[in-house]
Amino acid sequence: MIILALTAALLSADHHGENIHAEGMPWCDSLEADRPHTDCALQTGEGRDFLVNVEYSGMEDGREMVDVSVTQFDGTLVQTMHFASESFFYPSLIDLDGDGFEEFLVPIETGNVNTIYSISIGSEYGFDLTADEISGYGIDPVTDGLFVARSRGSAVDHYASFYTIDEGRFVLEASVHITYDETENMVCTQATGNSARGEDFYCDAAMSQ
C-alpha cells in the first residue's frame, strides 16, 4: 500500500442529489466492480455530514492512483488521502465497531478471492489513517466494538478473524477455522486468541453472514 499524502485546503462542493453526486459523479456503492474505475462519491451517515469524493487516475506500473477528498456539505475541505490500488472493487463506508462513525475502506489489492484493504478509522473530524491492512472477502461489524474479516485459504478452508479497535490500531481478538467433514458438514474451531467470549460465539458469528 502507498499512502502518499494527507493535506488540508479549501474547495467548493455542491449538495448531493438523490442518485448522483451534484458534481456528476455516481455514488460508489451503486457501481459494479471494474477497472478502470469511475470517479464516484460516498456520503457519511446522519450526524457527520461528510462527502467523500473518490477520483482515479492511471499509474505507469498499471495500478490506479486513488485521490480522496473529504468535504463538508458547505464545500469546506476536511482532508485529502491518496492511495495506490490494483483492486477492481470500490471504496466503502462501514461502521465496523458500532461507535456511530463509519470507517473508510479502500481496496488495495485483490487476489483470486481475498482483498487487502486499507482502513481509515472514522471520527467526528473525518478519518484517521492507519498503517494496518486487513485481508478478506468480507469485512462486517459483529457487535459493538467488534468486527470480523472473512477470508478463504482454499475451496474447503475458510477463516474468520475478529478485531477490535484500540487507540487507532486493529487488535486481533480471535480467529476461527471453518472447513468441512467427510459428510460435507461445516466444522468450526477456534484457532487463536481470546476465549472469553467462547468458541460458540465466534463460530456463530463467522457462519451467520
C-alpha positions as CSV (number, residue, x, y, z in Angstrom):
1,M,0.0,0.0,0.0
2,I,1.2,3.5,-0.7
3,I,-0.3,6.4,1.2
4,L,1.3,9.4,-0.4
5,A,-0.1,12.4,1.5
6,L,-2.6,13.9,4.0
7,T,-3.2,17.6,3.4
8,A,-5.8,20.3,4.0
9,A,-7.1,23.1,1.9
10,L,-10.3,24.7,0.7
11,L,-12.6,23.7,-2.2
12,S,-16.2,24.0,-3.2
13,A,-18.7,21.2,-3.5
14,D,-22.5,21.2,-4.0
15,H,-25.0,19.3,-2.0
16,H,-25.7,15.8,-3.3
17,G,-28.7,14.6,-5.4
18,E,-30.8,11.6,-4.8
19,N,-28.9,9.1,-7.1
20,I,-25.9,11.0,-8.3
21,H,-23.4,13.4,-6.8
22,A,-24.1,17.1,-7.7
23,E,-20.8,17.3,-9.5
24,G,-21.8,14.5,-11.8
25,M,-20.2,11.5,-10.1
26,P,-22.2,8.4,-9.3
27,W,-22.3,7.0,-5.8
28,C,-19.6,4.4,-5.3
29,D,-21.9,1.8,-3.8
30,S,-24.1,1.9,-7.0
31,L,-21.2,0.8,-9.3
32,E,-20.2,-2.6,-10.3
33,A,-16.6,-3.7,-9.6
34,D,-14.5,-3.0,-12.6
35,R,-11.2,-1.5,-13.9
36,P,-10.5,1.2,-14.9
37,H,-12.7,2.7,-12.2
38,T,-15.2,5.5,-12.5
39,D,-14.9,8.6,-10.3
40,C,-17.5,8.4,-7.5
41,A,-18.7,9.7,-4.2
42,L,-19.8,8.4,-0.8
43,Q,-21.8,10.1,2.0
44,T,-21.4,9.5,5.7
45,G,-24.4,8.8,7.9
46,E,-26.6,11.2,9.7
47,G,-24.7,13.4,12.2
48,R,-21.4,13.7,10.4
49,D,-22.4,15.2,7.0
50,F,-19.3,14.5,5.0
51,L,-19.0,13.8,1.3
52,V,-16.2,11.5,0.3
53,N,-15.1,12.2,-3.3
54,V,-13.0,9.5,-5.0
55,E,-11.1,10.1,-8.2
56,Y,-9.0,7.7,-10.1
57,S,-6.0,8.1,-12.5
58,G,-3.7,5.5,-14.1
59,M,-0.2,4.9,-13.0
60,E,2.8,3.7,-15.0
61,D,3.0,0.4,-13.2
62,G,-0.6,-0.5,-14.1
63,R,-2.1,0.4,-10.7
64,E,-4.5,3.3,-10.2
65,M,-4.0,6.3,-8.1
66,V,-7.0,6.9,-5.8
67,D,-7.3,10.5,-4.8
68,V,-9.8,11.1,-2.0
69,S,-11.2,14.4,-0.8
70,V,-13.5,14.6,2.2
71,T,-15.6,17.7,2.4
72,Q,-18.4,19.1,4.5
73,F,-21.7,19.9,2.7
74,D,-20.9,23.5,2.6
75,G,-17.8,22.8,0.5
76,T,-15.1,23.1,3.2
77,L,-12.3,20.6,2.6
78,V,-11.7,18.4,5.7
79,Q,-8.9,16.3,4.4
80,T,-7.4,14.5,1.4
81,M,-6.0,11.0,1.2
82,H,-4.1,9.2,-1.5
83,F,-3.7,5.5,-2.2
84,A,-2.3,3.3,-4.9
85,S,-4.6,0.4,-5.8
86,E,-4.8,-2.6,-8.1
87,S,-8.1,-3.9,-6.9
88,F,-11.3,-3.7,-9.1
89,F,-13.6,-3.1,-6.1
90,Y,-14.7,0.4,-5.0
91,P,-14.2,2.0,-1.6
92,S,-17.0,1.8,1.0
93,L,-18.1,3.3,4.3
94,I,-18.9,0.8,7.2
95,D,-19.2,1.5,10.9
96,L,-17.2,-1.5,11.9
97,D,-17.1,-1.0,15.7
98,G,-20.6,0.5,16.3
99,D,-19.4,3.8,17.6
100,G,-21.6,5.8,15.1
101,F,-18.7,6.8,12.9
102,E,-18.1,4.8,9.6
103,E,-14.7,3.6,8.7
104,F,-13.4,4.2,5.2
105,L,-12.4,1.0,3.4
106,V,-10.2,1.3,0.3
107,P,-9.5,-2.0,-1.6
108,I,-5.7,-2.0,-2.3
109,E,-5.2,-5.4,-3.9
110,T,-7.5,-8.3,-4.9
111,G,-6.3,-11.9,-5.5
112,N,-8.4,-14.9,-6.6
113,V,-10.8,-14.4,-3.6
114,N,-9.4,-12.2,-0.9
115,T,-8.9,-8.4,-1.0
116,I,-6.4,-6.4,1.0
117,Y,-8.0,-3.2,2.5
118,S,-6.6,0.0,3.8
119,I,-9.0,1.0,6.6
120,S,-9.1,4.6,7.9
121,I,-10.9,5.0,11.3
122,G,-13.9,7.3,11.4
123,S,-14.3,10.1,13.8
124,E,-16.3,13.3,14.2
125,Y,-13.5,15.1,12.4
126,G,-13.0,12.9,9.4
127,F,-10.9,9.8,9.0
128,D,-7.7,8.7,10.8
129,L,-5.2,6.9,8.5
130,T,-3.7,3.7,9.9
131,A,-0.7,1.6,8.8
132,D,-2.8,-1.5,9.3
133,E,-4.1,-3.6,6.4
134,I,-6.7,-6.3,6.7
135,S,-7.4,-9.1,4.1
136,G,-10.6,-10.9,3.4
137,Y,-13.5,-11.4,1.0
138,G,-15.9,-9.7,3.5
139,I,-15.5,-7.3,6.4
140,D,-18.5,-6.7,8.6
141,P,-19.5,-5.5,12.1
142,V,-20.4,-8.2,14.6
143,T,-21.3,-6.3,17.8
144,D,-20.4,-3.0,19.4
145,G,-16.6,-2.8,19.4
146,L,-16.0,-6.0,17.3
147,F,-15.8,-6.7,13.6
148,V,-14.9,-9.7,11.5
149,A,-12.8,-10.2,8.4
150,R,-13.7,-13.4,6.5
151,S,-11.1,-15.0,4.2
152,R,-10.5,-18.1,2.2
153,G,-7.4,-20.3,2.0
154,S,-8.8,-22.9,-0.3
155,A,-12.1,-24.2,-1.6
156,V,-12.7,-26.0,1.8
157,D,-10.7,-23.8,4.2
158,H,-12.3,-20.6,5.4
159,Y,-11.1,-18.3,8.2
160,A,-12.8,-15.5,10.2
161,S,-10.6,-13.1,12.2
162,F,-12.2,-10.9,14.8
163,Y,-10.8,-7.4,15.6
164,T,-11.3,-4.6,18.0
165,I,-10.1,-1.0,17.5
166,D,-7.8,0.3,20.2
167,E,-6.0,3.7,20.1
168,G,-6.1,3.8,16.3
169,R,-4.9,0.2,15.8
170,F,-6.7,-3.0,14.8
171,V,-6.3,-5.6,17.5
172,L,-6.9,-9.3,16.7
173,E,-9.1,-10.7,19.4
174,A,-9.6,-14.2,18.0
175,S,-9.8,-16.3,14.8
176,V,-11.6,-19.4,13.8
177,H,-11.1,-22.0,11.1
178,I,-14.1,-23.3,9.1
179,T,-13.8,-26.5,7.0
180,Y,-16.0,-29.5,6.1
181,D,-16.0,-33.0,7.4
182,E,-16.4,-36.2,5.4
183,T,-20.2,-35.7,5.2
184,E,-19.7,-32.1,4.0
185,N,-21.0,-30.6,7.2
186,M,-19.3,-27.4,8.2
187,V,-16.9,-27.7,11.1
188,C,-15.7,-24.6,13.0
189,T,-12.9,-24.5,15.6
190,Q,-11.3,-21.6,17.3
191,A,-7.7,-21.2,16.0
192,T,-6.2,-18.4,18.0
193,G,-7.0,-15.6,20.5
194,N,-9.2,-14.7,23.4
195,S,-11.5,-17.4,24.7
196,A,-13.5,-15.1,27.0
197,R,-16.5,-14.9,24.6
198,G,-16.2,-18.6,23.8
199,E,-15.8,-20.7,20.7
200,D,-19.5,-20.9,20.1
201,F,-19.8,-17.1,19.9
202,Y,-17.0,-16.7,17.3
203,C,-18.2,-19.7,15.2
204,D,-21.8,-18.5,15.2
205,A,-20.7,-15.0,14.2
206,A,-18.4,-16.4,11.5
207,M,-21.1,-18.6,9.9
208,S,-24.1,-16.2,10.3
209,Q,-23.4,-14.0,7.3
